[in-house]
Amino acid sequence: MKGLDLALGYYTDVILPAFSTRFPDVLDNLAFGLVGPGSECYGFDDVVSRDHDWGPRVCIWLPEALYQNDGMVLQETYDGLPPVYKGFGPICHLDTRMRRDGVLSIERFYRSYLGTAECPVTNRDWLVVPEESLSVCTNGMVFSDSNGQFSAMRQRLLAYYPRDIVIKKLACRLKDAGQSGQYNLWRSMHREDVLASAYFKQQFLIEAASIVYILHHTFRPFKKWLFRGLRNFGDVGSAFIECFESLQGADDDKALKKAVSKTVDLLVESIAQFDAGIANKDSLYDSGVALENSLADRELREDLYTIE
C-alpha cells in the first residue's frame, strides 16, 4: 500500500463523509489532498518509511480568514476521526511541532516553505526560494479543491521557472559538474587525496543529477530522493542511473574515467536538445559559460556566483 493511495481512500471513505455532514456551509472553501514533506508525497515510500509520519492522513487547506474563524473546530473534527484505516495507523508523529496533515491555512502552508504566500514574480524572487521547497509544494496530489485557491498557486509553481532562471541554474550546474568531474576529481586522484577524490566524485554525481531535473522542468527534491526521482524520467532517467551506479562503483582509474566520460556524453546529448550550440563534451564548464552568456537578464549574466 502506497501512502498516496491510502490517503485518497481515507479522504473518500472517512474524511469527506464526515466533513460533508458536519460542515456543509464551508465545504466549498476547503481543498483536500496530500502535499508536502514525506516520501509518500513523492510516491517513494516503502516499508522503511512507515516508522514515522506515515499512515492514514490528509491535508485540508483553507483560506487564512476562514482558518482563523473555523480552523480549531475543523481540526477537532479531523482529530476525532478513526486513526486506523485499512489496517494502517495510528500515525507515529516524529515532530509534533510541524503539522504534515490536518487543517492548514493555505497562506501559511506556502509561506512556511517559500517564505511568501505569493508566487515568485521577478527573477530575483525565484532565486531566493530553495529548489527543494518548490518541490515540496508541488508534489503529491490534490483530491479536490472547489474554490481553486490552493491549486491556483500550485499550478503557477508547476509552470516552472522563467526561462532566464532555467538558463542560470543550468549554467551554474554545468560549471560545477565540469569543475568537479572533469577537473578537480582527477587532480585529487593524482595527488592520492582519497577524501577529496570521494568528495568531488559525489559532487559530480549530484550536479549531473540536478541537470537532468532542470532539463525536465522538474524541481529537484531533497538529496535523499535525488537519484530515486530520476526514475520518473523514463529511459533517460534509467540511463543516467546506470551511469551513476557505474561511476559510484568504479574502483580504479580506468573504470572511473570510462564512467565519467559516459555520464558526460549523456549530459551533452541531453543538453544539445536544449541548446545544441553550447554542448561541449570536452568542457562542461565552458558549456555553462556559453549558456550564461545567452542570458537576457544582464544582472544574472554579470553575476558569476553559483546558485543552489
C-alpha positions in Angstrom: 0.0 0.0 0.0 1.4 3.4 -1.0 0.8 6.4 1.2 -1.0 8.4 -1.5 -3.4 5.6 -2.3 -4.1 5.2 1.5 -4.7 9.0 1.8 -7.1 9.0 -1.2 -9.0 6.2 0.3 -9.1 7.8 3.7 -10.4 11.0 2.2 -13.1 9.3 0.2 -14.3 6.9 2.8 -13.8 8.8 6.1 -12.9 12.5 5.8 -15.3 13.6 3.0 -18.4 12.0 4.5 -17.6 13.4 8.0 -16.9 17.0 6.7 -19.8 17.0 4.3 -22.2 16.1 7.1 -20.8 18.5 9.8 -19.6 21.4 7.7 -21.7 21.7 4.5 -21.5 25.5 4.6 -17.7 25.7 4.4 -17.0 22.6 2.3 -16.7 24.6 -0.9 -13.8 26.6 0.7 -11.8 23.5 1.5 -9.1 21.8 -0.5 -8.2 18.2 0.3 -5.0 16.3 -0.7 -1.6 15.2 0.4 1.3 17.5 -0.5 4.4 18.4 1.4 7.4 16.7 3.1 7.3 12.9 3.3 8.3 10.1 1.0 4.7 9.2 0.3 4.1 12.6 -1.2 6.6 11.7 -3.9 5.4 8.1 -4.2 8.8 6.9 -2.9 7.5 5.4 0.3 8.2 1.8 1.3 8.1 -0.4 4.4 11.0 1.5 5.8 9.0 4.8 5.5 6.3 3.6 7.9 8.3 4.2 11.1 7.1 7.8 11.4 4.6 10.3 9.9 3.1 7.6 7.7 -0.4 6.3 7.7 -4.0 7.5 7.0 -3.6 11.2 6.8 -4.8 14.1 4.6 -4.1 17.8 4.3 -7.2 20.1 4.5 -6.3 23.6 3.2 -8.5 26.7 3.6 -8.0 30.5 3.3 -6.4 32.2 6.3 -9.5 34.2 7.2 -11.6 31.0 7.4 -8.8 29.3 9.2 -8.9 32.0 11.9 -12.6 31.5 12.3 -13.2 27.8 11.9 -9.8 26.2 12.0 -10.0 24.9 15.5 -13.3 23.2 15.2 -12.4 21.7 11.9 -9.1 20.4 13.4 -11.1 18.9 16.3 -13.2 17.0 13.9 -10.2 15.8 12.0 -8.5 14.6 15.2 -11.7 12.7 16.2 -11.7 10.6 13.0 -10.7 6.9 13.2 -6.9 6.8 13.5 -6.7 3.3 11.8 -7.8 2.7 8.2 -7.4 -0.5 6.2 -5.2 -1.8 9.0 -2.7 1.1 8.9 -2.2 3.5 11.8 -2.2 5.2 14.1 0.5 7.5 12.9 3.7 8.0 14.9 4.4 11.7 14.6 8.2 12.4 14.8 7.9 16.1 15.2 4.5 17.3 16.6 5.5 21.0 16.2 5.3 20.7 12.4 1.9 19.6 11.1 2.1 17.5 8.0 -1.6 16.9 7.8 -4.9 18.1 9.1 -6.3 21.6 8.8 -3.9 24.1 7.3 -4.0 27.7 6.2 -3.3 28.0 2.5 -1.2 31.1 3.1 0.7 29.7 6.0 1.4 26.4 4.1 3.1 28.2 1.2 4.8 30.8 3.4 6.3 28.0 5.6 8.2 26.6 2.6 8.6 29.6 0.2 8.9 32.4 2.6 5.9 34.1 1.0 2.3 33.2 0.3 2.6 34.7 -3.2 4.1 33.2 -6.3 7.5 34.5 -7.1 7.4 37.1 -9.8 10.8 38.5 -10.7 14.0 36.5 -11.4 15.3 37.6 -8.0 12.2 36.3 -6.3 12.7 32.9 -7.9 16.4 32.8 -6.9 15.8 33.2 -3.2 13.4 30.2 -2.9 15.2 26.9 -2.3 14.5 24.4 -5.1 13.7 21.6 -2.7 11.0 23.8 -1.1 9.4 24.3 -4.5 9.5 20.6 -4.9 7.7 20.1 -1.6 4.9 22.5 -2.7 4.3 20.8 -6.0 4.5 17.1 -5.2 1.7 14.7 -4.1 -1.9 15.0 -5.1 -4.9 17.4 -4.7 -8.0 15.3 -4.3 -10.5 18.1 -4.5 -10.4 21.9 -4.5 -13.8 23.6 -5.1 -12.7 27.2 -4.9 -9.3 26.6 -6.6 -7.3 28.9 -4.3 -4.8 26.2 -3.2 -4.5 24.7 -6.7 -4.1 28.1 -8.4 -0.8 28.8 -6.5 0.3 25.2 -7.1 -0.3 25.5 -10.9 1.7 28.7 -11.1 4.6 27.0 -9.4 4.3 23.9 -11.6 4.7 26.1 -14.7 8.3 26.1 -13.6 11.0 28.8 -13.6 11.2 31.8 -16.1 13.5 30.9 -18.9 16.4 33.1 -17.6 16.3 31.2 -14.3 16.4 27.9 -16.1 19.4 29.1 -18.1 21.2 30.5 -15.0 20.6 27.3 -12.9 21.6 25.1 -15.8 24.7 27.1 -16.5 25.8 27.0 -12.8 25.2 23.3 -12.6 27.2 22.7 -15.8 30.1 24.7 -14.5 30.0 22.9 -11.1 29.8 19.5 -12.8 32.7 20.3 -15.1 34.8 21.7 -12.3 34.2 18.7 -10.0 34.1 15.8 -12.5 36.4 16.9 -15.3 39.0 18.9 -13.3 39.2 18.6 -9.5 38.5 14.8 -9.4 41.5 14.0 -11.5 43.8 16.4 -9.7 42.8 15.0 -6.4 43.4 11.4 -7.6 46.8 12.3 -9.0 47.7 13.7 -5.6 46.3 10.5 -4.0 44.0 12.6 -1.9 41.4 9.9 -1.2 38.9 12.1 0.8 39.0 15.0 -1.8 38.5 12.5 -4.6 35.5 11.0 -2.9 34.0 14.5 -2.4 34.4 15.6 -6.0 33.0 12.3 -7.3 29.9 12.8 -5.2 29.6 16.5 -6.2 29.8 15.5 -9.8 27.0 12.9 -9.3 24.8 15.5 -7.5 25.3 18.2 -10.1 24.8 15.8 -13.0 21.5 14.6 -11.5 20.4 18.1 -10.8 21.0 19.0 -14.5 18.6 16.2 -15.5 15.9 17.7 -13.3 16.3 21.1 -14.9 16.1 19.7 -18.4 12.9 18.0 -17.5 11.5 21.2 -15.9 11.1 19.5 -12.5 12.1 20.9 -9.2 14.8 18.9 -7.5 13.7 17.1 -4.4 15.7 16.7 -1.2 19.0 14.9 -1.8 18.0 11.6 -0.3 15.4 11.3 -3.2 17.6 13.0 -5.8 18.6 9.8 -7.6 15.5 7.8 -6.9 13.5 10.6 -8.5 15.3 10.1 -11.8 13.2 7.0 -12.5 10.3 9.4 -13.2 12.1 10.5 -16.4 11.7 7.1 -18.1 14.5 5.7 -20.3 16.6 8.9 -19.9 16.5 8.7 -16.2 17.3 5.0 -16.2 20.3 5.6 -18.4 21.6 8.2 -16.0 21.1 5.9 -13.0 23.0 3.2 -14.8 25.9 5.6 -15.4 25.8 7.0 -11.9 25.9 3.5 -10.4 28.9 2.5 -12.6 30.6 5.7 -11.6 30.0 5.2 -7.9 31.2 1.6 -8.1 34.3 2.4 -10.2 37.3 1.2 -8.1 40.2 2.1 -10.4 41.3 5.0 -12.6 40.4 3.4 -15.9 36.8 2.4 -14.8 36.2 5.8 -13.3 37.3 7.7 -16.4 35.1 5.5 -18.5 32.1 6.1 -16.2 32.7 9.9 -16.1 33.1 10.0 -19.9 29.8 8.1 -20.4 28.0 10.4 -18.0 29.4 13.5 -19.8 28.3 12.1 -23.1 24.8 11.6 -21.8 24.7 15.1 -20.4 25.9 16.6 -23.6 23.3 14.6 -25.6 20.5 15.9 -23.3 21.8 19.5 -23.2 22.1 19.5 -27.1 18.3 19.2 -27.2 18.0 22.3 -25.0 20.7 24.3 -26.9 22.8 22.5 -29.4 25.2 25.4 -29.7 26.6 25.2 -26.2 27.1 21.4 -25.8 30.8 20.7 -25.3 31.8 17.3 -24.0 35.4 18.4 -23.5 34.4 21.0 -21.0 31.0 21.1 -19.3 32.4 24.3 -17.6 32.7 26.0 -20.9 29.2 24.9 -21.9 28.0 26.6 -18.8 29.8 29.8 -19.6 28.4 29.9 -23.1 24.9 29.3 -21.8 25.4 32.1 -19.2 26.4 34.5 -21.9 23.0 34.0 -23.6 21.0 35.4 -20.6 18.7 38.2 -21.4 18.8 39.5 -17.8 22.0 41.5 -17.6 22.2 41.3 -13.8 22.0 37.5 -13.9 24.6 37.4 -16.8 27.0 39.5 -14.9 26.6 37.7 -11.5 29.2 34.9 -11.6 28.1 33.3 -8.3 26.8 29.8 -8.2 23.2 29.3 -7.2 21.8 26.3 -5.4 
